[in-house]
């Protein structure tokens, strides 16, 4: 059996939790994949998801919302538009056409790399990093590194789902993490 | 409801800023291609918002129940449009990204072929859908998207892109479906 735990009493969270579909053994055996595409099929739940982030970040002088490819591209832009920030995509290698900076990061087996356009973010800008889920925190760390390398201040990382057993929160070097739901395998 | 010439009125004052916000990157991903980079548009909040608003104004009263966005740059625009018009958002993805049961549609590239996938059950008969991508070149990707949605039983009402290559100006359609785009490619 598995369970989601409340971070918060907000009544919208229950609707969001019930719309996330768990797909067992994807992409490989043993992984209970958190599928947010079913959340996107419920306009009210999707809107509530975005509203929860917007309510938290509006009026906080956030200049940049950086979204991690590809599911961060689904949540990041609506948040950016609602809070008056620019949206910056952080992409897998060789996708961004212009000059980029790259940050390598370690996976369970092997390594991967995240890229950001040179000039997209300026020193002193206040940034959020958005992705659908935090697992080990490796990708979020790479994202924060990219932003900090150009002199931006990462204010917070924001994800729909956290897998707390993988301790990604601890890997964020003290940067705050805000999530809507936690997934625990009970 | 649709006119043959589907581009928005040239007098819309927002279009000039949209064109100017797009950056051309020569010879990407290969020699000879003048790549239309919309990431610079996403950096300009007002222009990004105007882009979304133009699509929302067009589709909000048409009973659209599905906004399908083509991975990955369709994801920049599709979800915001879906949220504003109260529709579902359906991502159309490269192979092996979607975790559940999928249907696949192959399509031809200049060299070789590629494949687009959609979750089974994402759309159903009676759904009215639009397809969103950043740019339409040959229409191959949009054709695959239209096929997936129709195989799921949806009616594709229109395809919408920010940028459309000029050979689409005279016949604004892909596989018989209307095509709507805001601007033509920049030369430099």
HADDOCK unambig.tbl for C-alpha pairs under 7 A between the chains (distance, minus, plus):
assign (segid A and resid 23 and name CA) (segid B and resid 99 and name CA) 6.56 0.50 0.50
assign (segid A and resid 23 and name CA) (segid B and resid 100 and name CA) 6.65 0.50 0.50
assign (segid A and resid 26 and name CA) (segid B and resid 99 and name CA) 6.22 0.50 0.50
assign (segid A and resid 35 and name CA) (segid B and resid 99 and name CA) 7.00 0.50 0.50
assign (segid A and resid 40 and name CA) (segid B and resid 88 and name CA) 6.05 0.50 0.50
assign (segid A and resid 40 and name CA) (segid B and resid 89 and name CA) 5.35 0.50 0.50
assign (segid A and resid 41 and name CA) (segid B and resid 88 and name CA) 4.53 0.50 0.50
assign (segid A and resid 41 and name CA) (segid B and resid 89 and name CA) 5.85 0.50 0.50
assign (segid A and resid 41 and name CA) (segid B and resid 90 and name CA) 6.99 0.50 0.50
assign (segid A and resid 42 and name CA) (segid B and resid 88 and name CA) 6.12 0.50 0.50
assign (segid A and resid 43 and name CA) (segid B and resid 83 and name CA) 6.61 0.50 0.50
assign (segid A and resid 43 and name CA) (segid B and resid 86 and name CA) 5.78 0.50 0.50
assign (segid A and resid 43 and name CA) (segid B and resid 87 and name CA) 5.97 0.50 0.50
assign (segid A and resid 43 and name CA) (segid B and resid 88 and name CA) 5.59 0.50 0.50
assign (segid A and resid 47 and name CA) (segid B and resid 83 and name CA) 6.29 0.50 0.50
assign (segid A and resid 70 and name CA) (segid B and resid 72 and name CA) 6.42 0.50 0.50
assign (segid A and resid 73 and name CA) (segid B and resid 75 and name CA) 5.78 0.50 0.50
assign (segid A and resid 73 and name CA) (segid B and resid 76 and name CA) 5.84 0.50 0.50
assign (segid A and resid 74 and name CA) (segid B and resid 75 and name CA) 5.57 0.50 0.50
assign (segid A and resid 74 and name CA) (segid B and resid 76 and name CA) 6.70 0.50 0.50
assign (segid A and resid 74 and name CA) (segid B and resid 79 and name CA) 6.05 0.50 0.50
assign (segid A and resid 77 and name CA) (segid B and resid 76 and name CA) 6.16 0.50 0.50
assign (segid A and resid 78 and name CA) (segid B and resid 80 and name CA) 5.27 0.50 0.50
assign (segid A and resid 81 and name CA) (segid B and resid 45 and name CA) 6.66 0.50 0.50
assign (segid A and resid 81 and name CA) (segid B and resid 49 and name CA) 6.43 0.50 0.50
assign (segid A and resid 84 and name CA) (segid B and resid 45 and name CA) 6.25 0.50 0.50
assign (segid A and resid 85 and name CA) (segid B and resid 45 and name CA) 6.24 0.50 0.50
assign (segid A and resid 86 and name CA) (segid B and resid 42 and name CA) 6.14 0.50 0.50
assign (segid A and resid 86 and name CA) (segid B and resid 43 and name CA) 4.55 0.50 0.50
assign (segid A and resid 86 and name CA) (segid B and resid 44 and name CA) 6.09 0.50 0.50
assign (segid A and resid 86 and name CA) (segid B and resid 45 and name CA) 5.43 0.50 0.50
assign (segid A and resid 87 and name CA) (segid B and resid 42 and name CA) 5.38 0.50 0.50
assign (segid A and resid 87 and name CA) (segid B and resid 43 and name CA) 5.68 0.50 0.50
assign (segid A and resid 88 and name CA) (segid B and resid 42 and name CA) 6.99 0.50 0.50
assign (segid A and resid 88 and name CA) (segid B and resid 43 and name CA) 6.81 0.50 0.50
assign (segid A and resid 97 and name CA) (segid B and resid 25 and name CA) 6.50 0.50 0.50
assign (segid A and resid 97 and name CA) (segid B and resid 28 and name CA) 6.20 0.50 0.50
assign (segid A and resid 98 and name CA) (segid B and resid 25 and name CA) 6.53 0.50 0.50
